């Protein structure tokens, strides 16, 4: 089609190019210039053909076609109206409401459970929003297109940091190694846990790399398998069962979005099970942790044993909450980590199941808003990013809910997306910034040749 257009434009190239150039000079969406140029040229050539069919010569038909288009500035204004930034106001307002709920809830928890650990207080949470906002603005400014260009670097750096933190814990608290990077100074030593963030970074980089069409499909399948399995091995060696679960569920979403065939997904599932079995057999610490975690969960779920203390107390407090809660009450004597891992349980105990429903509704609004908006993105890559981010929000929320009510073998559940942990805030503000950049440019990025 393009070669045909070029042959048709040859005789009156100066007339058409002058008009097209004047229009493009007023179009603000620079990335759309090539697509708009092709659209204008195609329309002008059709007008020339129509004029010639009416008995006009080519020169007169070309001049008439340009006159029919109108003033270049007017035509450009129409394109600017279509290809302009679109701010995700509904999402931003929903997130602000969620942040307000988190802050108010934490102040209520602090009032009922006084403590001296500033980093877990409501004020500390508010301060941790500052680097979170910086992460949001950074992701929004860099944009999702840069992610695809640097995906291999993101994957490689994340893998290197994971391997480093497995063998060389960066810092120690109360004699126990903490696997994560040392905190940003403004956080007063609070760590940014790379292990917690890494499943999301891996999956984002994998989707970005797999979204490109490979030249050799068989080589691509092998590369995908290796890249997908490596993080699982690192997580299992370090005993990060929650991260493995998050990574595997998110991996299913990524494989579907990347268009991987079912037979290849089945092969990936088989290799994953084989890898997990080998790690379980040869790594004693993993075997001990898995047996203890699943054993405690099984006993607690069926009620035929002691189970895990924290899990039992969390479920007991959840059942005792009732519809309207127990008000401000000190439960830190019963439930550890009331400000982080068990924050949702603490808030539900105070405000009741009705308060929990409010949390679920607010989260549902955020997730549904993001997913529905992502379906309208013109760029398939941006659409996939938007669907993946909203899907992972749902996955994390379901994991927390399942842990609280006892159907998933994890302890407790923080506030999804923007809980008390500094790493969680940084991660999700980064994801929201990435999504916002895709939404902002949803009508400003060409989809030709993608």
C-alpha positions as CSV (number, residue, x, y, z in Angstrom):
1,X,0.0,0.0,0.0
2,X,2.8,2.4,0.9
3,X,4.6,1.9,-2.5
4,X,1.3,2.5,-4.3
5,X,0.8,5.7,-2.3
6,X,4.3,6.9,-3.2
7,X,3.8,6.4,-6.9
8,X,0.5,8.3,-6.7
9,X,2.0,11.2,-4.9
10,X,5.0,11.7,-7.2
11,X,3.4,14.3,-9.6
12,X,2.0,16.6,-7.0
13,X,4.3,15.9,-4.2
14,X,5.1,19.5,-3.5
15,X,1.4,20.5,-3.1
16,X,0.5,17.7,-0.9
17,X,3.6,17.7,1.2
18,X,3.4,21.4,1.8
19,X,-0.2,21.0,3.2
20,X,0.7,17.9,5.2
21,X,3.8,19.6,6.6
22,X,1.8,22.6,7.7
23,X,-0.7,20.4,9.5
24,X,2.0,18.4,11.2
25,X,3.7,21.6,12.4
26,X,0.6,22.2,14.6
27,X,0.1,18.6,15.8
28,X,1.5,18.3,19.3
29,X,1.6,14.4,19.5
30,X,5.0,14.0,17.8
31,X,4.9,10.2,18.0
32,X,1.7,10.3,15.8
33,X,3.3,12.3,13.0
34,X,4.0,9.3,10.7
35,X,0.5,7.8,11.2
36,X,-1.2,11.1,10.7
37,X,1.0,11.8,7.6
38,X,-0.1,8.4,6.1
39,X,-3.8,9.1,6.9
40,X,-3.7,12.6,5.3
41,X,-1.9,11.4,2.2
42,X,-4.4,8.6,1.7
43,X,-7.3,10.9,2.1
44,X,-5.9,13.5,-0.3
45,X,-5.1,10.9,-2.9
46,X,-8.6,9.6,-2.7
47,X,-9.9,13.1,-3.2
48,X,-7.6,13.6,-6.2
49,X,-9.0,10.4,-7.8
50,X,-12.5,11.5,-7.2
51,X,-11.8,14.9,-8.8
52,X,-10.3,13.2,-11.8
53,X,-13.3,10.9,-12.1
54,X,-15.4,14.1,-12.4
55,X,-13.3,15.3,-15.4
56,X,-10.7,17.4,-13.6
57,X,-7.0,17.2,-14.5
58,X,-4.5,16.0,-11.9
59,X,-3.2,19.5,-11.0
60,X,-6.7,21.0,-10.5
61,X,-7.8,17.9,-8.6
62,X,-4.9,18.2,-6.2
63,X,-5.5,21.9,-5.5
64,X,-9.2,21.2,-5.0
65,X,-8.4,18.3,-2.6
66,X,-6.2,20.6,-0.5
67,X,-8.9,23.4,-0.5
68,X,-11.6,20.9,0.6
69,X,-9.4,19.9,3.6
70,X,-9.6,23.5,5.0
71,X,-7.0,25.5,6.9
72,X,-4.0,23.4,8.1
73,X,-4.4,24.9,11.7
74,X,-8.0,23.8,11.8
75,X,-7.2,20.3,10.6
76,X,-4.3,20.1,13.2
77,X,-6.7,21.2,15.9
78,X,-9.0,18.3,15.1
79,X,-6.0,15.9,15.4
80,X,-4.9,17.5,18.6
81,X,-8.4,17.0,20.0
82,X,-8.2,13.3,19.3
83,X,-4.5,12.6,20.0
84,X,-4.2,14.5,23.3
85,X,-3.1,13.3,26.8
86,X,-5.8,11.5,28.8
87,X,-5.3,11.7,32.6
88,X,-6.7,8.8,34.6
89,X,-8.7,11.0,36.9
90,X,-11.0,8.2,38.2
91,X,-8.0,6.1,39.1
92,X,-6.1,8.9,40.8
93,X,-9.2,9.9,42.8
94,X,-9.8,6.3,43.8
95,X,-6.1,5.9,45.0
96,X,-6.3,9.1,47.0
97,X,-9.5,7.8,48.7
98,X,-7.6,4.6,49.4
99,X,-4.6,6.4,50.8
100,X,-7.0,8.4,53.1
101,X,-8.5,5.2,54.3
102,X,-5.1,3.7,55.0
103,X,-3.9,6.8,57.0
104,X,-7.1,7.1,59.0
105,X,-7.1,3.4,59.7
106,X,-3.5,3.5,60.9
107,X,-4.2,6.4,63.2
108,X,-7.0,4.4,64.7
109,X,-4.8,1.4,65.1
110,X,-2.1,3.6,66.7
111,X,-4.7,5.0,69.1
112,X,-5.6,1.6,70.3
113,X,-2.2,0.0,70.2
114,X,0.3,2.6,71.4
115,X,3.9,1.8,70.6
116,X,7.3,3.6,70.2
117,X,8.4,2.2,66.9
118,X,8.2,5.3,64.7
119,X,8.7,3.4,61.4
120,X,5.4,1.5,62.0
121,X,3.4,4.5,63.2
122,X,0.8,6.4,61.2
123,X,3.3,9.3,60.9
124,X,5.9,6.9,59.6
125,X,3.5,5.6,57.0
126,X,2.7,9.1,55.9
127,X,6.4,9.9,55.5
128,X,6.9,6.7,53.5
129,X,4.4,8.0,51.0
130,X,7.0,10.7,50.0
131,X,9.4,8.3,48.3
132,X,6.3,6.5,47.0
133,X,5.2,9.7,45.3
134,X,8.7,10.1,43.9
135,X,8.6,6.5,42.5
136,X,5.2,7.3,40.9
137,X,6.4,10.5,39.3
138,X,9.6,8.7,38.0
139,X,7.6,5.9,36.4
140,X,5.1,8.4,34.9
141,X,7.9,10.6,33.5
142,X,10.0,7.7,32.1
143,X,6.9,6.1,30.6
144,X,6.0,2.5,29.7
145,X,7.7,2.6,26.3
146,X,11.1,2.9,28.0
147,X,10.2,-0.2,29.9
148,X,10.2,-2.3,26.8
149,X,13.5,-0.9,25.7
150,X,15.2,-1.6,29.0
151,X,13.4,-4.8,30.0
152,X,16.5,-7.0,29.7
153,X,18.4,-4.7,32.0
154,X,15.6,-4.7,34.6
155,X,15.5,-8.5,34.6
156,X,19.2,-8.9,34.8
157,X,19.7,-6.3,37.6
158,X,16.8,-7.8,39.6
159,X,18.2,-11.3,39.3
160,X,21.7,-10.2,40.4
161,X,20.3,-8.3,43.4
162,X,18.2,-11.4,44.3
163,X,21.2,-13.7,44.1
164,X,23.3,-11.2,46.1
165,X,20.7,-10.9,48.9
166,X,20.4,-14.7,49.1
167,X,24.1,-15.2,49.8
168,X,25.0,-11.9,51.4
169,X,22.2,-10.4,53.6
170,X,22.7,-6.7,53.6
171,X,21.8,-5.9,57.2
172,X,20.7,-7.6,60.4
173,X,17.9,-6.8,62.9
174,X,17.9,-8.4,66.4
175,X,20.4,-11.0,65.2
176,X,18.3,-12.1,62.2
177,X,19.3,-11.5,58.6
178,X,17.0,-9.3,56.6
179,X,17.0,-10.0,52.9
180,X,16.7,-6.6,51.2
181,X,18.5,-3.4,50.3
182,X,19.4,-0.8,52.9
183,X,16.7,1.9,53.2
184,X,16.7,5.3,51.6
185,X,18.0,7.9,54.2
186,X,14.6,9.6,54.4
187,X,13.1,6.4,55.6
188,X,15.3,6.3,58.7
189,X,16.8,2.8,57.9
190,X,13.6,1.2,56.7
191,X,14.6,-1.3,54.1
192,X,13.4,-1.4,50.5
193,X,13.0,-5.2,50.2
194,X,14.1,-6.2,46.7
195,X,12.9,-9.8,47.3
196,X,9.3,-8.5,47.9
197,X,9.4,-6.3,44.8
198,X,11.2,-8.7,42.5
199,X,8.2,-10.9,41.3
200,X,6.6,-7.9,39.9
201,X,9.8,-6.6,38.3
202,X,10.5,-10.0,36.8
203,X,7.1,-10.3,35.3
204,X,7.0,-6.8,33.9
205,X,10.4,-7.3,32.2
206,X,9.4,-10.7,30.9
207,X,6.2,-9.4,29.4
208,X,8.0,-6.5,27.8
209,X,10.6,-8.9,26.2
210,X,8.1,-11.4,25.1
211,X,5.9,-8.8,23.5
212,X,8.4,-8.5,20.8
213,X,8.0,-10.9,17.9
214,X,11.0,-13.3,17.8
215,X,12.7,-14.3,14.6
216,X,13.3,-17.9,15.6
217,X,10.2,-19.3,17.5
218,X,12.0,-22.5,18.8
219,X,14.9,-20.5,20.2
220,X,12.4,-18.1,21.7
221,X,10.6,-21.0,23.5
222,X,13.8,-22.2,25.1
223,X,14.8,-18.6,26.2
224,X,11.3,-18.0,27.7
225,X,11.6,-21.2,29.6
226,X,15.0,-20.4,31.1
227,X,14.1,-16.8,31.9
228,X,10.8,-17.9,33.6
229,X,12.4,-20.7,35.7
230,X,15.5,-18.8,37.0
231,X,13.5,-16.5,39.4
232,X,11.6,-19.6,40.8
233,X,14.9,-21.2,41.7
234,X,16.2,-18.1,43.5
235,X,12.9,-17.7,45.4
236,X,12.9,-21.4,46.5
237,X,16.6,-21.3,47.5
238,X,15.7,-18.3,49.7
239,X,12.5,-19.9,51.0
240,X,10.3,-17.1,49.7
241,X,7.1,-19.1,49.3
242,X,4.8,-16.0,49.1
243,X,6.9,-14.6,46.3
244,X,6.8,-17.9,44.5
245,X,3.0,-17.9,44.7
246,X,2.8,-14.3,43.5
247,X,5.2,-15.0,40.7
248,X,3.5,-18.1,39.5
249,X,0.0,-16.6,39.4
250,X,1.3,-13.5,37.8
251,X,3.2,-15.6,35.3
252,X,0.0,-17.2,34.1
253,X,-1.4,-13.8,33.4
254,X,1.8,-12.8,31.5
255,X,1.9,-16.0,29.5
256,X,-1.7,-15.4,28.4
257,X,-1.1,-11.7,27.5
258,X,2.0,-12.7,25.6
259,X,0.0,-15.1,23.5
260,X,1.9,-18.3,24.5
261,X,0.2,-21.4,23.2
262,X,-1.4,-23.8,25.6
263,X,1.0,-26.6,24.8
264,X,3.9,-24.4,25.7
265,X,2.1,-23.3,28.9
266,X,1.7,-26.9,29.8
267,X,5.4,-27.5,29.2
268,X,6.2,-24.5,31.4
269,X,4.0,-25.9,34.1
270,X,5.7,-29.3,33.9
271,X,9.2,-27.8,34.1
272,X,8.1,-25.6,37.0
273,X,6.8,-28.6,39.0
274,X,10.0,-30.5,38.2
275,X,12.1,-27.6,39.3
276,X,10.1,-27.2,42.5
277,X,10.4,-30.9,43.3
278,X,14.2,-30.9,42.8
279,X,14.6,-27.8,45.0
280,X,12.4,-29.3,47.7
281,X,14.3,-32.6,47.6
282,X,17.8,-31.1,47.8
283,X,17.3,-27.9,49.9
284,X,16.8,-28.9,53.5
285,X,15.8,-25.4,54.7
286,X,13.1,-25.2,52.0
287,X,11.8,-28.6,52.9
288,X,11.6,-27.7,56.6
289,X,9.9,-24.3,55.9
290,X,7.4,-25.8,53.5
291,X,6.5,-28.7,55.7
292,X,6.0,-26.4,58.7
293,X,4.0,-23.8,56.8
294,X,1.7,-26.3,55.1
295,X,1.5,-28.5,58.2
296,X,0.4,-25.6,60.4
297,X,-2.1,-24.4,57.8
298,X,-3.6,-27.8,57.3
299,X,-4.0,-28.3,61.0
300,X,-5.5,-24.8,61.5
301,X,-7.8,-25.2,58.5
302,X,-9.3,-28.5,59.7
303,X,-9.1,-27.6,63.3
304,X,-7.5,-30.9,64.4
305,X,-4.2,-29.5,65.8
306,X,-2.5,-26.5,67.3
307,X,-1.6,-25.0,63.9
308,X,0.2,-21.6,63.6
309,X,-0.4,-19.3,66.6
310,X,-0.5,-16.1,64.5
311,X,-2.9,-17.7,62.0
312,X,-5.3,-18.9,64.7
313,X,-5.4,-15.6,66.5
314,X,-5.9,-13.7,63.3
315,X,-8.8,-15.8,62.3
316,X,-10.3,-15.6,65.8
317,X,-10.1,-11.8,65.8
318,X,-11.7,-11.8,62.4
319,X,-14.6,-13.9,63.5
320,X,-15.1,-11.9,66.7
321,X,-15.2,-8.6,64.8
322,X,-18.9,-8.9,64.0
323,X,-20.6,-6.4,61.6
324,X,-19.6,-3.3,63.5
325,X,-16.4,-4.2,65.2
326,X,-15.1,-3.8,68.7
327,X,-13.9,-0.2,68.5
328,X,-10.5,1.0,69.6
329,X,-8.9,-1.8,71.5
330,X,-5.4,-3.0,72.2
331,X,-4.9,-6.3,70.4
332,X,-1.1,-6.1,70.0
333,X,-0.8,-8.3,73.1
334,X,-2.4,-11.1,71.1
335,X,-1.5,-10.4,67.5
336,X,2.1,-9.6,66.5
337,X,2.9,-7.2,63.6
338,X,-0.5,-5.4,64.0
339,X,0.9,-2.5,62.0
340,X,2.1,-4.4,58.9
341,X,1.5,-8.1,58.2
342,X,-1.8,-8.2,60.2
343,X,-2.9,-4.6,59.6
344,X,-6.1,-5.6,57.7
345,X,-7.1,-8.0,60.5
346,X,-6.5,-5.2,63.1
347,X,-8.7,-2.8,61.2
348,X,-11.5,-5.3,60.6
349,X,-11.4,-6.1,64.3
350,X,-11.9,-2.4,65.1
351,X,-14.4,-1.5,62.4
352,X,-16.1,-4.8,61.8
353,X,-17.0,-6.7,58.7
354,X,-18.8,-3.6,57.4
355,X,-15.4,-1.8,57.5
356,X,-13.9,-4.8,55.7
357,X,-16.6,-4.5,53.0
358,X,-15.7,-0.9,52.5
359,X,-12.1,-1.8,51.9
360,X,-13.1,-4.5,49.4
361,X,-15.4,-2.1,47.6
362,X,-12.7,0.6,47.3
363,X,-10.2,-1.9,46.0
364,X,-12.8,-3.3,43.6
365,X,-13.4,0.2,42.2
366,X,-9.7,0.7,41.7
367,X,-9.1,-2.6,40.0
368,X,-12.2,-2.5,37.8
369,X,-11.5,1.1,36.8
370,X,-8.0,0.2,35.7
371,X,-9.0,-2.9,33.8
372,X,-11.8,-1.3,31.9
373,X,-9.7,1.7,31.0
374,X,-6.8,-0.6,29.9
375,X,-9.2,-2.3,27.4
376,X,-9.4,1.0,25.5
377,X,-5.7,1.5,25.0
378,X,-4.8,1.6,21.3
379,X,-1.3,0.2,21.8
380,X,-1.4,-3.6,22.4
381,X,1.7,-3.4,24.6
382,X,0.1,-0.6,26.8
383,X,-3.1,-2.6,26.9
384,X,-1.3,-5.6,28.2
385,X,0.6,-3.6,30.8
386,X,-2.7,-2.1,32.1
387,X,-4.4,-5.4,32.2
388,X,-1.4,-7.0,34.0
389,X,-1.1,-4.3,36.7
390,X,-4.9,-4.4,37.4
391,X,-4.7,-8.2,37.5
392,X,-1.8,-8.3,39.9
393,X,-3.7,-5.9,42.2
394,X,-6.5,-8.4,42.3
395,X,-4.1,-11.3,42.9
396,X,-2.5,-9.6,45.8
397,X,-5.9,-8.7,47.3
398,X,-7.1,-12.3,47.0
399,X,-4.0,-13.7,48.5
400,X,-4.4,-11.4,51.5
401,X,-8.1,-12.2,51.9
402,X,-7.4,-15.9,51.6
403,X,-4.6,-15.6,54.2
404,X,-7.0,-13.8,56.6
405,X,-9.8,-16.3,56.4
406,X,-7.4,-19.3,56.4
407,X,-7.9,-20.8,52.9
408,X,-4.4,-19.9,51.7
409,X,-1.3,-20.9,53.8
410,X,0.1,-17.4,54.4
411,X,0.1,-15.5,57.7
412,X,-2.1,-12.4,57.9
413,X,-2.6,-9.8,55.3
414,X,-1.5,-6.2,55.2
415,X,-3.4,-3.5,53.5
416,X,-3.2,-4.3,49.7
417,X,-1.4,-1.9,47.4
418,X,-0.4,0.7,50.0
419,X,0.1,-1.2,53.3
420,X,2.4,-0.2,56.1
421,X,5.5,-1.6,54.4
422,X,7.8,0.9,52.7
423,X,8.6,-1.7,50.0
424,X,4.9,-2.2,49.2
425,X,4.3,1.5,48.9
426,X,7.3,2.0,46.6
427,X,6.3,-1.0,44.5
428,X,2.6,-0.1,43.9
429,X,3.2,3.6,43.5
430,X,5.7,2.6,40.8
431,X,3.1,0.4,39.2
432,X,0.5,3.1,39.3
433,X,2.9,5.5,37.7
434,X,3.6,3.1,34.9
435,X,-0.1,2.5,34.3
436,X,-0.8,6.2,34.4
437,X,1.9,6.8,31.7
438,X,0.2,4.3,29.5
439,X,-3.2,5.9,30.1
440,X,-1.8,9.4,29.5
441,X,-0.4,8.4,26.1
442,X,-3.2,6.0,25.1
443,X,-4.2,8.1,22.1
444,X,-0.7,9.6,21.4
445,X,1.3,6.4,20.5
446,X,1.1,4.9,17.0
447,X,0.1,1.3,16.6
448,X,1.4,0.8,13.1
449,X,4.1,-1.8,12.7
450,X,3.9,-2.9,16.4
